[in-house]
């Protein structure tokens, strides 16, 4: 057995090996140590290997899914080795000492899950592969729980952003590929050959040419081939259900890089959870498939105005007719997830309950389709979707007749084929039931004959049916004349057989076995019938999801007083009464009221410079407008009184600060990298929000950088931009930048207390209110008082010299305070002796003094 295990373990490579032994999956050696620690189960040992005890642990077969989920969540991959024959078959083949054959039937990884217990019903589970050919790059991704298969042609620069959008459970690349930092698994480079990829796809879909699916580049074929090869590897040749690939290009969706997604918390919050994200705030879907589709829509807002308008038309139809909306949502709420049920069936891991879900889901879709066909003013998108809900009549009929009302998950014990569907099966069940009644009568007869009231007829997998009495009564049945044959003696009971029981048991067992075989044959037939229409079933699942999303967005819009956005051809951005949906929800829960604000970006005012105090709402204002753009192009109403905007091709957000020390980047370096990416990629159709650029370094350096960035965005990128800053010196740029306008978040001090109004007004802020915010944050009064004294002295010095503003027109921007300059020069004379310090500029003098004093003490 251990030789067999070690051979399978070598095949499993870096996976933990679940080795089936009867009713348990056992793990040995290092796998056992890892699993016992991860699953918090007992680590034992057994036998010896190379002179040492063999560590082992195990999990029950019936509880496998729960343990698998924990291992996969912890980042492990699991190879499942099943028994491929029964012990009886092994004994027939090799005699009484035969070892049961085993084989790895599946490799369980994060991206190849189909089990209901292992998946989040409201999130897609993508497995992605990145392929390269020449200068081309493509990403193939599949969610095998539903069969969706997408191929995205992109560029090297945008590949990381696409992976961030998909957020795949696994990302596969070929060895020596350029995307190693994105990969969770590396496969042989040969798997990513474009020619073999084309052959794999043709073989998979049974076609002579792929032209019917689209025009695939060599990179797309490489990516798709690499993905299919990986799925074949994990499924051990039994490839799961994949629909024909849908080909798209990155230009079809708004480009949003990983940093922007993280900053805006589109589908995942800063805490790494769905709660607190834009998706969580918007989601009112009533089905898992609808929630998954809504997440995909928000992650990839469209660039096709016609497609966006089609979605908005459908949302408006449900928004304007609350009765229809309630009817549709009520019908959808009762439907099972037929897409994932189909995925499990197609992967060979389906159950009678999955067929029951197909029956109920398709029947409910048919009924909903009939209701929708009867309504007036049908939007074009709904007219396309409604026919996909109807049909499947033959499959619904056979599943309705064949299956019981609530089929079980486990097919092994039968009981899922309805009475009346198969007369022969009914006869077998009757025979089995009659036999069980006969066994009950025998038990009563044996009690009466022996006088042993505790006598029972029991059944187990080893002895079959047998008679069991307490140990104290065992001697009475041992006598030959009793008619009982001794089978087994245990600590508290003695077991016997009898001729009459044997005859009845044979009939019951045979009838039961034949009934199970008959049900299994029906299950296979029903499964094949379902798979024969899987493309149509998948289309029905997609249609239900799209309708759910539209009705849910209409519900959210009605609930929050949202408006339908108007999309125009030119690059404007006019929002009245805009709100941040996530913050508004949080404020409402706290019993407050969110302050709405307008935002009007046009050709003559496309760059807003927003000043004002911390906590005043600048970051919220910036983010809410970016989120409005995302929602509008995803096909949703938006949180505003009205909204008119031109399509945004690229969205950028440089808001908030964090480091990436694992990649050797400080907070300021991360800020500069992200800002550089914006300046390199933003176009006149882009939308950019920037907050506190330059604050991560010295005042002079930071101001110089912020100044230059504003100029670059205004003159070179010419995009729509909201730029928040505490550098009041930047407001002077309004004098030379025609399309820059000044705005501020209003605040007032009242009786020594800061009152934040959260209103965006025209013009620059009168000051930053930094000390007031420090006081509001709970800084000790003595510290605030000292800061006030320092501020007064600094501002007095600035007044004498013109401060920073004096140097803005003639960069560099630096000047020294006049009252300190003489002291600086005297100190340098003392330190440097003969050097002519009088010739130094103020900035050079300060720099030299800083180097001498090491930025410490009163001199610094």
Secondary structure, DSSP 8 states (H G I E B T S, - for coil): -HHHHHHHHHHHTTSEEEEEETTEEEEEHHHHHHHHHHHT---EEEEEETTEEEEEEEEEGGGHHHHHHHHHHTT--EEEEEE-S-HHHHHHHH-TT----EEEEEEE-TTS---GGGS-TTS---EEEEEEETTEEEEEEEETTTTEEEEEEE-HHHHHHHHHHHT-SEEEEETT-TTGGG-SEEE-GGGG-HHHHHHHHHHHHT-S-SGGG----HHHHHHHHHHHHHHHHHHTT--------EEEEGGGB-EE-HHHHHHHTSSS-TTSSSTTSHHHHH---SSHHHHHHHHHHHHS-B--HHHHHHHHHHHHHHHH-HHHHHHHHHHHHT---HHHHHHHHHTT---HHHHHHHHHHHHHHHHHHHHHHT-SS--HHHHHHHHHHS--HHHHHHHHHHB-TT--S--TT---B-TTS-HHHHHHHHHHHHHHHHHHHHHHHHHHHH--TT-EEEEETTTEEEEEEEGGGHHHHHSGGG-EEEEEE-SSEEEEEEHHHHHHHHHHHHHHHHHHHHHHHHHHHHHHHHHTTHHHHHHHHHHHHHHHHHHHHHHHHHHHT-B--EEESS--EEEEEE--HHHHHHHHHTT-----EEEEEBTTB-EEEEE--TTSSHHHHHHHHHHHHHHHHHT--BSSSEEEEE--SEEEEE-S---BGGGTB-HHHHHHHHHHHHHHH--TT-EEEEESTTTTS-HHHHHHHHHHHHHHIIIII--EEEEE-S-GGGGGGGGT-TTEEEEEEEEEEETTEEEEEEEEEES--S---HHHHHHHTT--HHHHHHHHHHHHHHHHHHHHH-TGGGGSSSSS-----HHHHHHHHHHHHHHHTTS-GGGS-HHHHHHHHHHHHTT-TTT-
